[in-house]
């Protein structure tokens, strides 16, 4: 069975930007990359598109990005800014985790300027728990995915302390740069230069990790405490 890795964002484009270099690197190593967006992120629509039109465009962009990495995009039906923080959504995501059986999960850190990001953090942690618990009976059998690893995101910066550096290979960086251009806002946003920012961030993180490119992630604070207590 092909190994897989899953990155889960509050909006289409979140995972692709913050985890994209690592995703592209794993894709080139033979992993199946699964991107999950819990909302469309459609309310940042450009002037020439309605919210509904931009939602459709963003769904197409998500699919194109994933296809370029040889993977698959999963998009939940919820509206940007209206992600329900409910058990129903947790179980939906639990089923997705069990279906694709990723080795690890990546998602948002718990503090953010965006409510969908914070809700996504909580949903992912619980869905991971439910997915790995055999006593939670669903259509598919239990599967435990490692993590979650919390991606470095300028919108989720409060109390974010990077703990893990994941290397992005030169080929992975090149593939990500090509694929991220499928996302209109990453290249054309006038409020924030997304592609440029994350490109430079990967380069700076690479210097710190003694390689060309890297992305940084935080892990659960409880795990850090357990690790520190051993020393």
Long-range contacts (C-beta under 8 A, 24 or more apart in sequence): 1-101, 2-30, 2-31, 2-32, 3-30, 3-31, 3-32, 3-103, 4-31, 4-32, 4-33, 4-34, 4-100, 4-101, 4-102, 4-103, 5-31, 5-32, 5-33, 5-34, 5-102, 5-103, 5-104, 5-106, 6-34, 6-35, 6-36, 6-96, 6-97, 6-100, 6-102, 6-104, 6-105, 6-106, 6-145, 7-33, 7-34, 7-35, 7-36, 7-105, 7-106, 7-107, 7-151, 8-35, 8-36, 8-37, 8-38, 8-93, 8-105, 8-106, 8-107, 8-120, 8-124, 8-148, 9-35, 9-36, 9-37, 9-38, 9-107, 9-108, 9-120, 10-37, 10-38, 10-39, 10-41, 10-83, 10-108, 10-114, 10-116, 10-117, 10-119, 10-120, 11-37, 11-38, 11-39, 11-40, 11-41, 11-80, 11-116, 12-37, 12-39, 12-40, 12-41, 12-58, 12-59, 12-61, 12-62, 12-75, 12-183, 13-37, 13-41, 13-58, 13-61, 13-62, 13-183, 13-185, 13-186, 13-194, 14-41, 14-108, 14-117, 14-153, 15-106, 15-107, 15-151, 16-62, 16-65, 16-179, 16-180, 16-183, 16-186, 17-153, 17-180, 17-183, 17-186, 17-194, 17-195, 17-198, 18-106, 18-151, 18-152, 18-153, 18-198, 18-215, 19-106, 19-151, 19-215, 20-176, 20-179, 20-180, 20-198, 21-168, 21-172, 21-173, 21-176, 21-198, 21-202, 21-213, 21-214, 21-215, 22-106, 22-166, 22-168, 22-172, 22-215, 23-69, 23-71, 23-176, 24-69, 24-168, 24-172, 24-173, 24-175, 24-176, 24-179, 25-166, 25-167, 25-168, 25-169, 25-171, 25-172, 26-172, 27-69, 27-70, 27-71, 27-172, 27-175, 28-169, 28-171, 28-172, 28-175, 31-103, 32-70, 32-71, 32-72, 32-100, 33-66, 33-69, 33-70, 33-71, 33-72, 34-66, 34-71, 34-72, 34-73, 34-74, 34-96, 34-100, 34-102, 35-62, 35-65, 35-66, 35-71, 35-72, 35-73, 35-74, 36-73, 36-74, 36-75, 36-76, 36-93, 36-96, 37-62, 37-73, 37-74, 37-75, 37-76, 38-76, 38-78, 38-83, 38-89, 38-93, 38-116, 38-119, 38-120, 38-123, 39-76, 39-78, 39-79, 39-80, 39-81, 39-82, 39-83, 39-116, 40-75, 40-78, 40-79, 40-80, 41-80, 42-79, 42-80, 43-79, 43-80, 43-81, 44-80, 44-185, 44-189, 46-184, 46-185, 46-188, 57-184, 58-183, 58-184, 61-182, 61-183, 61-184, 64-179, 64-182, 65-179, 65-180, 65-182, 65-183, 68-175, 68-178, 68-179, 68-182, 69-175, 69-179, 72-100, 80-116, 81-115, 81-116, 83-115, 83-116, 83-119, 83-120, 83-123, 85-119, 85-122, 85-123, 89-123, 90-123, 90-126, 90-127, 90-130, 91-127, 91-130, 91-138, 93-123, 93-124, 93-127, 93-131, 94-127, 94-130, 94-131, 94-136, 94-138, 95-138, 95-139, 95-140, 96-127, 97-127, 97-128, 97-131, 97-143, 97-145, 98-131, 98-138, 98-140, 98-141, 98-142, 98-143, 99-140, 101-143, 101-145, 102-145, 103-145, 103-146, 104-145, 104-146, 104-147, 104-148, 104-149, 105-145, 105-146, 105-147, 105-148, 105-149, 106-147, 106-148, 106-149, 106-150, 106-151, 106-217, 107-147, 107-148, 107-149, 107-150, 107-151, 108-150, 108-151, 108-153, 108-156, 109-150, 109-151, 109-153, 109-156, 109-159, 109-160, 109-218, 110-150, 111-156, 111-157, 111-158, 111-159, 111-160, 112-153, 112-155, 112-156, 112-158, 113-155, 113-156, 114-155, 117-153, 117-155, 117-156, 121-150, 124-148, 147-219, 148-220, 149-217, 149-218, 149-219, 150-217, 150-218, 150-219, 151-215, 151-217, 152-201, 152-205, 152-215, 152-216, 152-217, 152-218, 154-192, 154-197, 160-218, 161-218, 162-216, 162-217, 162-218, 163-217, 163-218, 163-219, 163-224, 164-216, 164-217, 164-218, 164-219, 165-205, 165-208, 165-209, 165-214, 165-215, 165-216, 166-214, 166-215, 166-216, 166-217, 167-206, 167-209, 167-211, 167-213, 167-214, 168-202, 168-206, 168-211, 168-212, 168-213, 168-214, 168-215, 169-213, 170-212, 170-213, 172-213, 173-202, 173-212, 173-213
